[in-house]
Every structure is written in C-alpha cells, then in structure tokens.
Amino acid sequence: MSEQTPETRLNLRRGFLYTGAGSIGVVVLLFLETMIAVRLVPPEQYGGYMLLIFVVNLFVTVIDFGLKTSITKMVASGDAATQSALIGSAVCLRLLALLVLSAVIWLAQDWLGLLDPTGTSQRYILLLPVMLAVTSLDELLLAILQGLLAYRQIAVAQILRSLLRLVLTGVFLLVFDLSLLGLIHAWNIAGAIAIVYEILAMLSLRRGRLRFDVVREMLTFGLPIYFNRVIWFVFQRINLLLVGWLAGPVSVALFAVASRIPDALMRLSDSFTSVYFPTIAALLARDQREQAANMLNESLRLISFVIGLGALVAVVFGREIVTLLFSTAYVDVGDAFGILMLALHISFILNVLGYTLTAADKPTSSLIADTTRTALNLAGNAVLIPLLNYVGAAVANLLAGHLTQPLVLHLLRRHQIPVILLPYLKQTTLLLLCSLCFWLLQPTDLIIRATLILGYVGLNVLLSTIAFSDLRILLRVSQTKAQPPLKTP
C-alpha cells in the first residue's frame, strides 16, 4: 500500500486563512472594478455585459460534467500516480469540451438571442469562446489546486486575476474609452494570465497524463453533482435572464448592481463552507453524530445572526450604501438591495443545511431541495417581474428560500440529523419584523434607524439566540486537523 503525500497534513486553520484572504481580496477588488464600470459604462451596455457574463457562466456549467467537485475530491484522496492521471484526464476532457462547444456556438449563434435578449453575445461572437475558455479553465485549475491542498496558490491566483481585471478595466475605460469592449478585454486578459500562473503552480506539484478509465470514473462520480450544479446555477442566475426578457437591459443593469454585494458575500461564504463541509463530513463518516449536530447548530446560530445583522443594515441604509458605491444613478435600487440581502440570509442557512445533507451521503435529498427552490424561484419571477420590474426578481428569490426551508428541515429530520430550530427561527423572525417596520415607517432620522439595528441585536441577546460563547465554533473549525490521507493500492 502506498500513501498519498501532499507535502504535509495541512490543518484547517491554514486553509481557512488562505481561502478567506483570497475571497476577501477578490470581493474588494470586484467592488472597485464595479464602481469604475457603472460610472463609465451606460446602463444599457452594462446590462448587456451582465447578460454576456450570464451566457458564459451558463456554458461553463454545461461543460463541467461535475468535474469541478469530483476532481477536487478524487485528487485529494489519490496517490501521486492517480493524481497525475486525474489532472491530465480532466484537462484534456475540458479542452475537448471547449472545442466542441465553441463550434456549436458558432453554428448556432442565431439562437443566442434566447439567452441574451440584448444581442450582446451575438455582437461579440468571436470573443465569446475566448471568455468561455478563460473562465472554464480557470475554474477547473482552481479545483485541481484545491484537491492538491494548494490553498496559498489558490489565493494568489484569485487575487492576481481580480487585481489585473481592476487595473485593465481602468485602463480600457479611462484611457482608451472602450466601454463594454474594454470590460470584455479586461476579463479575457486577466483570466489568461491567471491561468498561466495556475498551470505553473500545478506543474510544480503534479504533472498530468491522460487515462480514459480515469475519465470514465470522474464522469460517473460527477454526474449527480453535475445535475445539482445545473439546477443551482438556474436558481442563482435565471433572475438576470428573466429580467432581461421581461424588463429590458436597463433593468438588468439595475438588478445586477442591486445583487453585487449579496453575490460578493455569497462568494465569501465559500471560505466557510470549504472548511465546514469536509469537517462535518469527516465527523459523520466516523459516526460522531453528536459532534456533527453541535457543529451544525452552532454554525446556524452564528451565521443567522451575523448575516441577519448585515441584511438589516442593508435594509436600513440601502440607498446610502448603493449611492456611495455605485453613484446616484443607481440610488433607486436600494430597496432591491435590501431584499436581496434578506434573501442572502436564508440562502446561506439553506446552503449550510444542504451541505450537511450531502456530507451525510444524501446528495439526492439536497438535489430535491434545490430543484424545489429553483421551481419556486422561476414561478415567482414569472409572476412578480411584470408587476414589480427587477424588484420582483429580488422578492421571488426571498420567497423561494423561505418556502423551501420547511422541506429541507423535513429531509434533515428524516435522515436523523437533529436541527435545533428555535434560535435561528427567532433570529429570522426578528430580522423580518425589523425590516418590515423600516419599510412601513420609512424613517429618515439616523437615531431611529440605528435604534432598529440595535434593537435587533438586543432582542437576540434577550431571547438567548446568540451569545459570545457561540464564537467558539470559529475556533473549533480553525483548530480541527485535517484527516490523514486515504491509502490507495
């Protein structure tokens, strides 16, 4: 028997620090890039750009085949020879998929109007495959580096890409006045340079070689994950497409600005789940169900309170935050921003519950929950966007999350995963009540607004839904050691 040796056993503190630093760096740089773009690109063109990105991300999801998740898991649990075969096979499969899809896009470019009603994807049809290749390869290489436990290299790659995009966006918009084309060039050049770095980092750890039996194994393992990812993508991104169809490109730009902060915070949540998921999976695999349940419930209390506090701040000061970051041209999206932050609160909770189901070897249950949530979101968008414009998309997102929550809790109970409901249900109720009070009263006085926020904190403390001792969950996660590598023949 030969043992995998990924250099040394990394503890979760180190991984969390690197992934957290990378995510925070990406979010800050993304905000700066967006602040430049929304001030220099007309809303109609910025809306078209966001739909172009939607099309790119949709195609990236289509050709993933579950590799993003399966390659990480299989590389992490394989020996050196297996890792080389996995890496080479995954990269070859992705390059082949990119070639085939690029040909299909060129031949069927007239159909792109169904995905992008602004016609931006058709106008830049020659650049679309480049954006697709850059995005898809970057995603795959980062997943491989994650499997190799190369967290430092991942953080460097993420920050390098985002920093280059910020600089290039400024140059192309301010110096060359390229508008939408400048955003596309910044995306492609920054992504290509990041890919070069990722390839060099990967080759320094493992070289790849192609094996067709490994390709078959990856596809077999990743197929259920692939379907789940497609459904999750539809839930996350379909709002933008429906706003484009039903309300036009300007509304797309407004919705994109309103969702920029919630999307960035959801990206930051990956830093938590990248640590939470393998840790609770290891506890459940060792049948340490009590420890797993404690970790789940402590995580729920802490996450619900912290994200809830941020959501209430967004509700109360939404217009001021949007104006400060994105100019007065987007001040009216403040309410939609607040609603999307409330939707982020329930989304984060459902993500933790969904990851717990998957960690308990119940991915089908997680798929059922995601499918239900997506269907509710689609129905809500179809009804509410014609009535409320882009705000309807935000409301549909919020309602879909809350309506799906009882199903997820039922699935957890059915699989004998105990969830303590009362603390975070109290937090959610307080959050919604405080938000409703603000929208009904519309106070302009700073003291009244601050009182609403302090009242939320005070009532949570009074009702014992949160305590300083709950912060121990962060220490426990960061101090948990990674499990020994799996042995393979």
N, C-alpha and C positions, 0 to 999 in steps of 0.2 A: 504494500500500500504506500502511495506517495502523497504527501501532504501539500496542499496549496500554500505558497509562501508569498503573500502580497506585501512583502518587506517586513512589517511587524504588525501586531494586532493594534489597530487604532481604537482608541476609546471614543465614545460618542460625544464627549465634550469637544474634542478636536474637530470632529466632523461638523458639529453644530456651529462652532465658531467660524469655520471656513465657509460653510454654505450660507450662514446668516450674514457674514460680511459681504459675500458675493451678491446675495439677494438685495441687501440694503444699498450697496453700491449701484446695482442695476436700477433700482427704483428711483434713487436720487437723480441719476443721470438721465433716466427716461423722462422724469418730470421736467428737467431742464430742457431736454430736447422738445418736449411737447409745448412748453412755454414759448420757445422760439417759433415752432411751426405754426401754432394757432394765431400768432401775431403777424406772421409774414405770408401765410397761405390763405387765400379766400376760403370761406366756409364750404362753398360748393366743391372746390378742389380737394380740400381736406377730407370732406365726406367721401369723395371718390377714392382717395388714398386709403381710407379706413376699410372701404369695401374691397379694394385690391388686396389689402392685407388679409381680409376675411377669406378671399378666394385662395390665396397662398396657403394659409393655415388649414383650410379645408382639404386641399390636395395633399399637404403634408400628412394629415391624418389618414387620408385614403390609402396612401402607400406605406403606412407604418407597419401594418400587419402584426401589431403587438410587439414589435421589436424594442420599442423604447423602454418597456418594462421588462420583457423577458431577457433582453441582452444583459441588463444590469444584474438580474438575479442569477443568471447562468454563469456569467463571468465571475461574479463574486464567489460562487460555490465550486468553481472548477480549478483544476491544477494548471500549471503553466502551459502544457501542450494543448489542453482543452481550451484555455483562454485564447491562444493563438488561432485555433481553428474557428472559434466563435467570432472573434474580431474580423478575421479575413472574410468569413462567410457572410456576416452581417453587412459589411461594407460593400461587397460585390453584389449582394441582393439589392441593396439600396440604390446603387448606381444603375443596375439593370432596370429597376422600377422607375427611376428618374428618366431614363432614355425612352422607355415605353410611354410614360405619361406625357412627356414633352411632345412626342409625336401625336398623341391623341389630342392634346390641347391645340396643336397647330391645325390638325384636320377638322376639329370640331369647334373652332373659335367662334363661329356664329352663335353657338349655344351658350357662350359665356354671359350673354345678356340675362339669362335666367338667374345667374348667381350675382351679377353685378349690374343692376339696372342703370347705373350712371354711365356705363360703357367704358370706364377707365381701363378695365382689364383687356378689352379689345384694342384700345388705342395703344397700349404698351405691350402688345402680344409678344414682341421679341424679347422684352425684358422679363416677362412673367416666368419663363422656365429658369432664368438665372436666379430670380428671387426664390423660386421653389427649391432649386438645388442648394443654394446657400442655407436656407432655413432648415431643410430636411437633413443635410449632412451635419450641420451644427448640432442639431438635436440628437442625432444618433451618436456622434462622437462624445458628446457630454454624457450620454447614458453609458457608454463604454467606460469612460473615465470614472464614473460613479461606481461601476462594478469593480474597477481596479482600486477603489478607495482613494483615488487621487483628488481629494477634496480641495487641496491648495491649487492644483492646476485648473480645476473647475472654476474656482473663484476668480483666478487670474483671467481665464478665457471670457467669463461673463462680463467682468469689469472692462477688459480690453475692448470687447465688441461694443459695449454701451458708450464708452468714452470716445471711441472713434466715430460712432454714429452721431454723437453730440457735436463733435468738432466739425465733421464733414457736413452735417446739416447746417451749421452756422456758416461755413464757407460757401456752400452751394446756394444758400438762400440770401445771405447778406452781400456776398461778393459778386456772385455770378447771376443772382436773381433767377434761378431755375425753377422756383416754385415746386410744383408736385414732382417734376422730374428730378429735382435736387434731392427730395426725400427718398426716391427710389434708388438713386445712385449711392446715397449715404448708406442705405440698407445693404446694398449688394457689396460695396467695397469693404465696409466694416465686418460684415459676415464672412467674407472670403479671407480676410486677414486673420480673424479669429479661428477659422477652420485650419489654416496653416499652423497656427500655434498648437491647436488640439492634436493635429496629426503628429507633430514633432513630440509633444508630450506623451502621446500614446505609444509611439515607436520607442521612446526611451524606456517604456515599461514592458511592452509586449509587441512582437511583430505578428502580423496576421497571415493566415493561409486559408485557402478555400477548401471546404469539405461539404459535399452535398448532403451527407447524412446529418451533419450538424444543422444545415439549413432546414431540413425537414423537421428536426427536433425543435428548433426555435419557432417555426411556424405553428407546429402542433401545440406547443406550450402557450404561445402568444395569441392564438385565435380568440379564445373567450375574452382575454384582456383587450384585444383589438375592438371587438363589438362594444365593449363597455366604454372604450375611449371615444369611439364614433358618437355614441349616444351622449357622452359628456360634452363633446365638442358642440353637438347640436344644441344642447341646453345652454352652454356658455355663450355661443356666438350667433345663434339664429335670430336673436333680438335685433342685431345690427342689420341683417339682411331684410327682415320684415319691415323695419323702419324705412329702409331704402325703397322697398317696393311700395309701401303704403303711404309714406310721408315725404319722400324725396331726399336728395343729397344733403341739403342744409340741415335737415333733421338728423341725418346720420352724423354729421359733424357735432351737433349739439349733444346727441346721445353719447358719442364717443368721448367728448370732454367730460360729461357727467360721470361716465364709468371709468375714467382714467385712474382716479385714486382707489376706488374699490378693486379694480383689476390689479393695481400695483400691490395692494395689501394682500390680495389672494395669492399673488406671486410670493410674497414674504411668508405666507403660510406654508409654502413648500419646505421652508427651513425647519419648521416644526414637525411636519408630517414625515420628512425624511429621517427624523430621529424617532418620532413616536411609532411609526409603522413597524420598522424592524424590531424595536424594543418590545412592543406588545405582542408581536408575532412570536418572538422568542419565548416570552412568558407563557403564552398559550400552548406553544409546542412542547414545553416542559411541564404542562398541566398545572402551572402556577396560576390558577384562575382567580384566586383571591387577590394576589398582587396585581394581576391584569385589570380586575374590576376596580381596584383602588386607583390605579393609574388612569383608567378611563374616566371615572367620576371626578377625580381631582382636576383632570385636564378640562373636562366640560365646564366645571365651575369657574376655573380661572379664565378660560378662553371666552366664555359667555360674558363674563363681567368686563374684561379688558376690551373686547371688540364692541360690546354694547356701549361702553363709555365713549369710545371713538365714534360710534354711529350717532350717539346723541349729540356730541359736539358738532358733527357734520349736519345734523338736522337743524340745530340752533344757529350755527354760524355758516351755513352752507353757501349763501350768497357772497359773504365776505371772503370765504376761502377761495371760491371759484374766481372772483374778481381779482384777488391778489395773485393767483397762479396763472390765470388764463386770459386776463383783460376783461374790461367791462362789456365787450361784445358778447360774452357768454354768461353774463350775470343771471339771466333767466333760467339757467339750468340748475340753480342752487337747490330747488325742491327735488328735482330728479336725482341729484347727487345724494341728498339726504335719504331718499327712498332706497337707492341702490346700496347705501351703507347699511341700512336696516336689512336689506336682502343679503349683504355680505355676512352679517351676524348669524343668520340662520344657515347660510351656506357653509360657513366654517364649522358649525356644530354638526351639520349633516355629513360633512367630509370626515370628521373625526369618527362619527358613528359608522360611516361606510368603510373606512379603513379598518375599523375594528372587526366588521363582518368579514372582510377579505382576510385579515390576519387569522381569523378563526376558521379558515378554509371554507368560507361561504361566499365565494365571488358571485354565484348565481343570485343570491339574495341582494347583494349590492347592485347587480345589474337590474333586478326588478325595481328597486327603489329609484335608480337613475332613470330608467325608462318611464316610470310613472311621473316623475318630476318633469322630465322633458315634455311629455304629452300635455301635462297641465300648463306648462310654460307656453307651448305652442298655441293652445286653446285661448289662454289669457291674452297673448299678443294679438291673435286674430280678432278678438272682441274689443280690446282696450285701445289699441293703436289708432283705429279710425275715430274713437271717441276723444282720446287724450293726447294724440300725437306721440312723440317719443316718451313722454311721461308714462303713457300706458305700458310701454315695454318695461319700464322700471317697476311699475305696480305689479305686472304679471310675474316678474321674477320673484318679487317678495311673496306674493300669494302662493306661487308654486312651491316655494320652500316650506312655508308653514303648513300647507295642505299635505305635503309628503311626509312631514315629521312623524305623525302617528303610525304610518306604515313602517318606517324604519325602526321605530321603537318596538313595534309588534314583532318584527323579524328578529331583533336582538333578544327579546324575551323568549321567542320560540326556540332559539338556539342556545338558551340558558346562559346568556351574557347579561348579568344584572346591571341595570342602569338606575341610578338614583335620580328621579325626575324632579323632585320638588325644588331644589336650589336653583337650577338653571331655568326652570319654568317661571319661578318668581322673578328672576332677573329679566327674562324675556317680557313678562307682563309689565313690569315696571318700565322697561325701555319703551314699549309701545304706548303706554299711557302717557309718559312724559312727552313723547313725540307728538301724540295726538293733542295734548294740551298746548304745545307750542303752535301747531298748525291752526288750531281753533282760535287761540288768543292773538297770535301774531305779535308778540311783544317786541318793541324796539329798544326798550331800556336794557342796558347792559347788566344791571343788577338782577333784573328779573330773569334774564337768560342764564346768568351764572347760577342763580338760585335753583333753576330747573336741573342743571347738571349736578350741583352739589346735593340736591335732594335725591337724585338717583343714587349717588354714592352712599349718602347717609341711610337711606331706606334699605339698601342692600346690607349694610353693616348691621342695622337694627334687626333685620329679618334673618341675620346669620347666614346669608347666602355666600358670603365671602369673608375671609379672614386672612391676616398676614401669614398664618401658617400654611395657607394653600400655596404660597410661593415655593414651598419645598418640592413641588412637582418639577420645577425647573432644575433644581439642584439634583434631584434623583435621576432625571433623564440625562443630565450632562455628565453625571458621575458613573453611569452604568457602563460597564466594559463591554466591548464588542465580543460576541461569541467566537470561540475558536473556529478556524476554517474547517469546512467539511472535508472529509477524506474521500478520495475517489480512487478507483482501481488504477 
